[in-house]
Amino acid sequence: MKRKPYFMDVAALEEDRRIDMIGHHVMDHKEVASFITDSNIGKAERYIEKLQIKFPGIRIIERGNGPVQGTVWVKVGPPLE
């Protein structure tokens, strides 16, 4: 049976804690995850850079405009085996 995706609002946490949660979920559980952030210039790139430094091998699968104006989403996954 296909699992429903779940949502976690981590906006109240510090940025590095959010990045740790995303990276550990992807790498420890071998699952794909997405995150949404505001579209400030360079913010998504900063998240991606921090994820790739802290979690070598994490893959950037897709990215695009977020579901709400002024946001972007990024889909990340574990390394291909």
N, C-alpha and C positions, 0 to 999 in steps of 0.2 A: 504494500500500500504506500502510495506517495505521501510523504510528509508535507504538511503545510509549512511554508516559511513563517518565521516569527520575526517580530519587530522589537527592538529594544531602544528606548530613547536614552541616550547617554550624553545629551547636550550639557547637562549640569556638571559633568566630570571635566577635569583638566584634559587638554588636548593629548598629552603623552599617554595618559591613562586610557583614553578612547582608542588610540593607536595600538596600545598593548592588547586591549580586549579584542580588537579586530584581528590582529596578527595571530594571537594565541588561538582564537577560534578557528581560523583558517588552517594554521599549521598543525595544531594539536589534534584537531578532529577531522582533518582532511576534507573540509567542506568549503564550498564557495560562499562568499559573503559579499554584500554590497554596503556601501555607506554613502550618505548624502551629506553634503556640506554646502555652505553658501558659496556663491560663485566669485568671491573676492579673488582678484588676480593672484595666482600663485598658491592659493590655499590647498586645492586638491593636489597640486604638484608637491607641496610640502608634506602632506600626508603620505603620498606615494613614496617619496624619498625616505621618510622616516621608517615606513613599513619595510622597504627593501634593505635598508641598513640593518635594522633590528632582526628581520626575519629573512635571511638570504634564501633565495629560491621562490619567494612568494611571487605569484604571477599577476600581472594586470591583464584582465581578460577583456574588459570593455569599459568605456566611459561615455558619458553624454550629458545632455541637459537633464536636470532633475525634474521631478514631477510637479514642482512648484516654481514659478518664475523666480529667478535669482538664485537657483540652486544647481548643483551638478551632482551626478552619481558616478561611482566607480565600483566596478565588480572585480573582486580579487579572488584568487584560488591558490591551492597548494601547488607545488611543482608537479609536472607530469612525470609519471613513473616510467 
